[in-house]
Each structure stands twice: as structure tokens, then as C-alpha cells.
Amino acid sequence: MEIQQSIPILWGITLFLFLIIIYLLVSLKNIKSRQQSMMRGQNGVSLEEIIIKNVNDIKDIKQNIATIEKDIVDINAKLKKAFTKYGAMKFSAFDDVGGDQSFALAVLDDENNGVIISSLKGREGSNVYLKTVENGNADISLMSEEITVLKEAKKGR
């Protein structure tokens, strides 16, 4: 009689397990459906193709960054040679000419190389002079005004 009493319990357990199996099958079907949808992507593009495209895009971006970094190094090297510092002043070169019509202009790069341009205005005319500067020193003697603008330029104004 014990076996007959346990048959309904076995049927109950079997029915319960059968319901769990049905639930798991439905859940598995939903998971497969979502996986297939994800793998298809938008407009039929697969996830694998999207990943490959993104990897290629990252490679292109890395190459672009390397090119940009090289360009920045080149630009910085050129900028060091550019005239970025200056000194200027107007003055009266001769007692008989007023109005501070003469001038001196010094332009230098980061290494204090450059030129000094001077214009001396007199009654008879005007003369322009160019003097080169290397490492902060002129190649020939300087007037006091030229010395002043060279010092000003060296300060990095």
C-alpha cells in the first residue's frame, strides 16, 4: 500500500519537473532569439562585423595620432627658429632732426638668433642697417639704442 500512496506524489513531482522543463525551454528560446537579434545588429550587420570595423577604426585613429604627434614635434622645432621675441624703440639720431623719426628693431628666436634693423633719419636722407645676432651677440658693434632693443628682445618680450 505504500507504493500506491507514493504514486500521486511521483506524479506531482513529475508534473512539477515537466513544468520547469517547459519554463526552461521557453527561456532558452527567448535567449536564443535575443542572441540572434544581437548578432544580426542593425540592418543585418553582424556583431562580428561591427567589432572588426571598430578595431580597424581604432588602428586608423592610432595612426592618425602618431602622425599628429610627429607634426607637433616638427611644428615645435620650426617654432624655435621663428622670431618670437622683439625689442623696438624710436629715437632722434641727429640733433638737427626732431620727431624721433629713426628707429631700431631687434627680432630674435628662442636661441637669441636674429637681426637688428636700424633706420637713421637725417636731413639729407635715411639709411637702413641690418646687423645679424647669433646667440645674443651682434656680429658688429652696436649703437646704444640697438643695445637697448637687443636687451629688451633677449628678455622675451
C-alpha atoms as one frame of an Amber mdcrd trajectory, in Angstrom:
protein
   0.000   0.000   0.000   2.908   2.231   0.398   3.653   2.139  -3.316   0.106
   3.148  -4.153   0.330   6.084  -1.767   3.605   7.269  -3.319   2.303   7.197
  -6.957   0.390  10.512  -6.624   3.481  12.087  -5.097   5.599  10.804  -8.010
   3.023  12.169 -10.478   3.135  15.510  -8.711   6.938  15.620  -8.816   6.877
  14.569 -12.497   4.339  17.286 -13.345   6.387  19.866 -11.431   9.590  18.842
 -13.251   7.733  18.895 -16.591   6.579  22.487 -15.908  10.136  23.505 -15.009
  11.408  21.962 -18.276   8.765  23.889 -20.276   9.733  27.108 -18.490  13.423
  26.500 -19.187  12.738  25.723 -22.871  10.754  28.971 -23.280  13.534  30.908
 -21.529  16.164  29.282 -23.764  14.142  30.182 -26.860  13.971  33.828 -25.722
  17.716  33.898 -25.042  18.466  32.410 -28.486  16.165  34.935 -30.107  17.879
  37.846 -28.360  21.317  36.438 -29.213  20.420  36.123 -32.895  19.000  39.640
 -32.876  22.190  40.970 -31.294  24.418  39.063 -33.728  22.456  40.429 -36.690
  22.853  44.019 -35.485  21.212  46.929 -37.240  20.298  46.479 -40.878  21.594
  42.912 -40.911  25.163  43.796 -39.869  26.559  41.150 -37.563  28.191  41.912
 -34.230  31.401  40.375 -35.550  31.464  42.840 -38.465  30.838  45.738 -36.085
  33.720  44.622 -33.853  36.062  44.227 -36.852  35.095  47.693 -38.114  35.708
  49.218 -34.680  39.123  47.520 -34.402  40.066  48.892 -37.836  38.823  52.346
 -36.840  40.969  52.205 -33.695  44.019  51.269 -35.795  43.340  54.238 -38.101
  42.945  56.556 -35.114  46.250  55.343 -33.644  47.985  56.026 -36.982  46.416
  59.493 -37.116  47.556  60.214 -33.555  51.107  59.141 -34.432  51.062  61.438
 -37.471  49.697  64.325 -35.407  52.335  63.781 -32.700  55.083  63.860 -35.371
  53.583  67.032 -36.846  53.554  68.656 -33.403  57.236  67.807 -32.913  58.023
  69.292 -36.349  55.993  72.431 -35.605  57.724  72.900 -32.246  61.129  72.555
 -33.920  60.156  75.171 -36.513  58.687  77.444 -33.855  62.034  77.525 -32.033
  63.528  79.057 -35.186  60.698  81.590 -35.558  61.163  85.177 -34.434  59.144
  85.292 -31.239  60.989  87.942 -29.225  61.461  91.567 -30.115  62.585  94.924
 -28.894  61.864  98.252 -30.582  62.398 101.929 -29.990  62.111 105.229 -31.814
  64.721 107.931 -31.314  66.220 111.036 -32.822  69.533 110.087 -34.477  70.756
 113.624 -35.099  70.382 116.853 -33.159  69.163 118.784 -36.197  66.292 116.327
 -36.939  63.411 116.158 -34.466  60.382 113.947 -34.060  62.066 110.637 -33.223
  61.998 109.557 -36.877  64.802 106.981 -36.508  64.235 103.523 -35.074  65.920
 100.298 -34.010  64.191  96.910 -34.088  65.605  93.619 -32.783  63.851  90.311
 -33.547  65.111  87.027 -32.086  64.190  83.352 -31.953  64.235  81.155 -28.812
  68.012  80.734 -29.067  68.566  84.506 -29.346  69.457  84.359 -33.018  68.040
  87.017 -35.316  68.602  90.507 -36.665  68.672  94.136 -35.667  67.246  96.577
 -38.207  68.042 100.249 -37.720  66.906 103.269 -39.689  68.675 106.580 -39.193
  66.750 109.589 -40.473  68.705 112.784 -41.184  68.103 115.984 -43.153  69.884
 114.585 -46.177  68.055 111.266 -46.233  67.549 107.997 -44.447  69.859 104.988
 -44.086  68.790 101.454 -43.116  71.189  98.968 -41.491  70.857  95.258 -40.823
  73.010  93.519 -38.214  72.855  89.793 -37.504  72.647  88.397 -33.997  73.890
  84.924 -33.017  73.435  83.551 -29.513  72.504  87.025 -28.298  75.591  88.769
 -29.700  75.744  91.063 -32.728  78.271  90.464 -35.469  79.432  94.126 -35.410
  79.384  96.975 -32.916  76.031  98.397 -31.897  74.706 101.872 -31.151  73.332
 102.448 -27.666  69.738 102.253 -28.985  70.488  98.929 -30.671  71.993  97.589
 -27.448  68.817  98.646 -25.628  66.445  96.896 -28.078  68.649  93.767 -28.107
  68.487  93.562 -24.287  64.713  94.073 -24.463  64.369  91.291 -27.048  66.514
  88.873 -25.008  64.076  89.300 -22.104  61.476  87.571 -24.270  59.102  90.442
 -24.720
